[in-house]
Amino acid sequence: MSYDHRLPLLEYVDKASERLSRSELKVAELVLADPRFVSQSTMAVVSAACKVSEPTVMRFCTSLGFEGFQQFKFALIESLALGLPSTLSSITPDDSVETITTKVFDHSISSVDRARRFISVDELTRAADLIIAARSMLLVGHGASGIIAADMEQKAAVLGLPCSAPFDPHQQFMLASTAGESTVVMAISNTGETRSVIEIARLAKERGAKVIAMTGSDSTLSSLADVVLAVKTFEDTDLYTPTVSRLAGLVVVDVLTAAVSLRRGTEHLAHIGEMKEGLSRYRRE
């Protein structure tokens, strides 16, 4: 079995544990419990710590799809540079501020990297095409998703078309009701099951609008969309967990904004440059 590089290595090790032998599982448990120790150790040190033979450590690595211990260790070092996944960065009530800082950064960085690994460039391209073809854009989301919508509305000048991201569900409904073929709607919901967002997307589609769904998984919302931007993160409902779906969504908005702006051509980019220069002078005055 080869290593699926879209998955963070520690998540992959955790998922693979169920098919490892009992002795190989001891190596997996050490990797998950203290990945930094393993990344800094020789195969001999790791085998001694696990109380298994060096060939067992080697079999553990090859069972995961690596050529050997060194290749596995290099992949582990790279993975640690992107932060520990959520399974190893859960915050507990007795954590110090220093520990919380490390865990929140690790959780956020690894989640954004997960979104990068799974995002579809083809779907991003299709979303950019829909925005370029539209004459107006409606952005819909609630809670953290509403923050993503508001951020994209702020980039209307760069996108090159009028954008609206009302927080009031009634306003969202009214704008969806008056949408047409020249409207593109971006409906944002990490779960894809937020009832009002689904209804707005369904209504806009009935009126002839194109719908882009930004969601974390296959869902009711994604089934309604013309384009699905699957933003996969380590989001959960733990009390102390940061809202990483929001962070990843904001990054995807930046990617999409840049793609649309560049595809509009040199004249549009020149206008954007002039706008930014004027804005810079305005801020200094």
N, C-alpha and C positions, 0 to 999 in steps of 0.2 A: 504494500500500500504506500503510495507516495504522499508527501506532505502537501496539504492544501494551503498554499501560501496566503489565501484570503483570510484564513483564521490566524489569530495571534498564537504563537507557538505554545504558550502555557495552556490556552484553551484547548488546543489540539491534543496536547499530552493528556489533559484531563478526560477528554472524550475517548481517547484511545486506551485508557487504562483498563477498560472492561475486557479487552481482547488480549491483554498481556499475560504472560506466565506469572506465577506467584513470585518468582525471584526478580523478574523484570519489573513487576509492580513495585517492589521495594525501591528501585531506582526512580520510577515515576513519582513515588511519594516524596522522595528527597527533593527532586526537581521542583515539585509544586510547593513543598514546605519552605525550601530555601534556595530559590533559583540563582541568587547572586553567589552563594557559596559554590554551587556547581559550575557556574560560568567562570569562576576563578581557580578551579581545581583541575588537577590531572585526572586521567581515568583511574589511576591507582588510588588516589585519594578518595574519589567517589566510590569505588568498589569497597574500600575499607570502611567508609562511613555507612554504606548500606549493608555491609557484612555479606557481600556476594562476590563472585569472581569477576575479574576484568572481562573475560569473554561474555559474561552476562550483561555487563554494561554495554559492550559492543552490540550484543543481540538486541538490547533495548533500543539503541540508536537505529539499527537497520530495520527493526520492526516498524519504526515510525517513518521509514522511507529515506533515511540518511545513509550516506556511504560509510560513515564511521563517527567516532566520538568527536573528532575535531570539527567536522562539518556541523554536527548537532550543536556543539558549544558556540560556534560562530553565530548560528541562527538564534541561539538563546541570548547571546550578548546583544544582538540586533533587536530582539524582542524587548529586552529589558530597557533599552534606550527609549522605547516608545511607551514605557510605563507598564505597571502591572495591571492585568485585567481585573474586572469587578470582583471576581471570585476570590481574589487575593488582596483587595483594597477596600473591603467593607469597613465602614466606620462604626466603632463601638462607643458607648457612652463614656468610658473611662480613657479614651484616647486623648493625648496631649495635643496642643495646638500644632506642634511640630509634626506629630504623626498625622493629624488631620490634613495638614498642608500637603504632605507627601502623598497621602492616599487620594485626595481629591484631584491633584494634578495627574497622578498615575491613572486614575479612573477616566478622567476626561481625555487625556492624550491617547490612551489605548482605544477609547470608544470612537474618537474622531478618526483614528487610523483604521478601525474596523469599517467605518462608513466609507472611507476612501477605497478600501479593498473591494467592497461589494457594489459600489455605485456603478451604474451602467452608463458608459460614455455614449452609447447609441441612444439611450433614452434622454440623456442630457442634450444631445444634438437635436432630437425630435422636439424637445421642449423649447429649445432656442428657436427652431423653425416656426413653431406655433406662435411664439411671442412676436417674432419679426413680421409674421403675416397678419397679426391682429392690429386693431385700431385702438383698443382699450383693454385694460387688464383689471380683474377683480381678484383680490387676495383674501382668503377666508381661513380663519383659524381661531381657536379659543385657548386661553391660558398661555402656556409657553409657546404653543403654535401661533397664537396671535402676535407674539413678539417677533417671530420669524416673518409673518405677513407684513407687519409694520416696518421691519427693516427693508424688505424688498420694495415697499411703497416709497421709502425714502430715496431709493435709487431710480425713481421714475425718469429723471433727466438722462441718466446714463443708459437706461433701457430704451429710451427714445419713444415712449408712448405714455398716455395718461394712465396712472395706476390708482386704485382705491382699495384701502384696507380698513373698512369701518369695524370698530369693536362691537357696535350694537347689532345683535342678531337680526333685529327688524330691518335695519338699513341693509344688511347683507341680503336679506330676503328680497327687499325691493329692488336692489341692483341686479340680483339674479333673475328676477321676474322680467326686467327690461333688457336683459342680455340678448344678443343675437349672434349671427354668424361671424361678425367682426370682433367678437369679444373672446378673450381667453381667460379662463378662471383657474387659479391655482388654489386647490383645496388642501389644507395642511392639517394632518392629524397623525400623531405617532402610532396610535393604536389602529387608526383607520376605521374606528367604530363610533366616533363621536356623532351622535344622532343629528344634531343641527347642521354639522358640516356635510354630512351625507345628503341631507335633504336639499341644502343649497346647491351642491354639485349636481344632484339629480334634476333639480329645477332648471339650472342653467343649461344643462345638456338638452333638456326638452325644448328649450328656447333656441337651440341651434349653436350654442357656444361650445368651444373646445375646452376640455377639462384636463388639467395637469394635477395629478395627485402626488403630494409628498407625504410618504407614510413609511412606517418601519417594517411592515410585513404585508403579506397577502391579506386582503380584508374586503369588506363591503365597499369601502371607498375606492380601492384600487380597481375593483371590478367595474366601476362606473367610468373610469378615466380613459382618455385617449392616450395619455402618456403617464407612466408611473415612475416617479423618482423614489426608489427604495433606499431609504437612509437607515441602515442597520447599525444600531448602537447597543450598548450594554444597559439600556434604560430599564429601571424597575421602580417599584413604589416604596422602597425602603426610606424610612424617615430621614436618614442622614445622607442619602445619595443625591449628588448634583443632577440637575436636569440636562443630561448630556445630549439628549435628542435635540434640544434647542441649540446647543453649540454646533453640532454637526449640521443642523439645518441652516444655520447662518453661514457656514462655510459653503454649503451647496448653493445658497443664494449668491454668494460672491462669485463662484464658478460660473453660474448661469448668467449673471449680469455681465461678466467679462466676455463670455462667449457671444452673447447677443450684441454687445457694443462693438466688438471686433467685426462681426459679420455684417454690421450695417455699413461698413466702408469708411474710407478715409475722410469724407466730408463730415460724417457724424463724429468721428474721433477728433477732428479739428475743432468742432463746436464744443465738445466735452473739454478739450484742452483749454479753450478760451474761458469756458465757464469756471474751471478750477482755478485759473489764474485770477479771474475776477473775484472769486470767492476768497482767495488768499489775501487780496488787497482789501477786501471788505472786512475781513477779520482783524487786520492791522489798524484800520481807521477808527 
